[in-house]
Amino acid sequence: MELTQGIDGTRRVLDPALGPGPYPALAVSPSGTVTRLNDAARLLLGMNAGVPLDEAAPPWLAEAHHALTIDPLPEATAVQVSHPGTARPVAHGSIGDRAYEAHGVPDEAHDDPGSPPSRPAGTVWWLFDVTEHRRLERELADERERTAFLAEASGQLLASLNLERCMEVTVRLAARHLADAALVIAPGSGRAYPVSYCGPDGQVDHQQLVVDPSEVPGLVEAMQGFPPMPSRWLDPTVAPPWIIRTDLGDLSAMVVTALPGHGVPAGALVLLRRGGRRAFSEGEEMIARLFSARAGAAMSSARVYAEQASITETLMRELLPPRTQHLDEVELAARYRPSGAGERVGGDFYDLHPAADSPDAEQESLVVLGDVCGKGLEAAVLTGKIRNTLQALLPLADDHKRVLELLNGTLLSSESTRFVTLVLASIRREGGHVRLRLTSAGHTRPLIVRAGGEVETPETGGSLIGVLDKITSKSATVLLEPGDTCLLYTDGITEAFGGPLGDEMFGDERLGAELSRCGGMPPEALVERVHMLAAEWVGTGKHDDMAVVAITAPRRFHLSAVGGQGPGRFTA
């Protein structure tokens, strides 16, 4: 042991075993007296050897030492295993503004020879400054928490393209993780704005409020979306009542953050904190901005999707086949099946044009069935143009050839390289019969299914529409007796590939043979039967668009109940 002179003129004892290392170390006897300490411990604690630990050391270190003398490894003391079979007590506390960790090891070098081996004469406490380590741990924990929050937010926000759902997720997550309450104000029409609010109870309230955003400083700029605006700190006492809800009490902080979208303004996020809670830190403000960026992207995407869906729905209504409507002259049924499972429109189409109210007894109803080259949306767009053109040509509908020539010229003058095949059917009631004028323009010829089961093919034909400068066409007139049906169909029916081996075409002969068993069948049942046959033939394979229209002459019989009960029977 060496005696040295301290800087304050006092004598102290320095144990070479503790050494002059950078880590403070002090040896304490079981009674709590500091027996030895190194320079680092002396400078840190301001003590000398021989003083009681309770008087000079921090309370947490003294308590840890006394607990150790009672039970070397008490249950209440955290322990750290240095190597198998060895455990060392660890104490935590602060000295000044620094955090320290004290590791106790037995003072084996100064054991009392008369003491049992398990009860050493004292303990050497090594002190380690862990302030920076604790700071890094807190920052890491905060970063992990922020990352988990942003991951949760991204997952929930991307799960829906519904604008109201995105607003609900935004305010709920913001109220749970960022503030006590949150509002989202989305762009509206006029002075009405969609507003979603979530308070401390986690319940989301959606409202359409008539408000003035200029009442809140920075809100107008935040809702514009571009250029990006920094978060705006506001005094909660000046906020209007539609922002400050009654369930919040006194507020201590309020911030308005823009929700930047992808070229489309998404709105603004308002975060509110109640009194007694600290204001937003720099890290929390950064997380709020990152969260707002994700929420704004999701909301703008949902808004764009909603607008596009609305436009698509509006345009789709013009492209969808019309509902089958009753014509005074005949009974009608139609069925359309596009080629794609998820598609609603395609290249096949049909249209129904009732006879106009006119004193002209010669006025006829017109049924059109067509097949545009190709399928899918591009073919559907051309289908819409053709249907609109035919609608404009209805005053000339009594002259099929003229209508086809004008339509052909229209298609040739357009930039489209597609063509169309058509069949026109003009309908006129004559007594108990129905007279049809049929004209096929490059299309599969219609089939006449007589009530007795006979199947006939009218002699009509002509050129494709949209290919040649001059076209030819030949019309055929057919008289339908009561119960007879004229079947118009596209080649998606007869050219459907399938069958037992999957490589055989359904064909005209097979269709004719099946129709011979359908004599007298109502038009609804007939079109359903034809589609069912084609679908069974195709199975799960690919197919073209399919369209079928059945025109049936009214029957002389109708279905009535017997005695007002039962399924009914045919009566004259």
Secondary structure, 3 states (H helix, E strand, C coil): CEEEECCCCCEEEECCCCCCCCCCEEEECCCCEEEEECHHHHHHHCCCCCCEHHHHCCHHHHHHHHHHHHCCCCCCCCEEEEECCEEEEEEEEEECCEEEEEEEEECHHHCCCCCCCCCCCCEEEEEEECHHHHHHHHHHHHHHHHHHHHHHHHHHHCCCCCHHHHHHHHHHHHHHHCCCEEEEECCCECCEEEEEEECCCCCEEEEEEECCHHHCCCHHHHHHCCCCCCCEEECHHHCCCCCCCCCCCCEEEEEEEECCCCCCCCCEEEEEEECCCCCCCHHHHHHHHHHHHHHHHHHHHHHHHHHHHHHHHHHHHHHCCCCCCCCCCCEEEEEEECCCCCCCCCCEEEEEECCCCCCCCCCCEEEEEEEECCCCHHHHHHHHHHHHHHHHCHHHCCCHHHHHHHHHHHHHHCCCCCCEEEEEEEEEEECCEEEEEEEEEECCCCEEECCCCCEECCCCEECCECCCCCCCEEEEEEEECCCCEEEEECHHHHCCEECCCCCEECCHHHHHHHHCCCCCCCHHHHHHHHHHHHHHHHCCCCCCCEEEEEEECCCCCEEEEECCEEEEEEEC
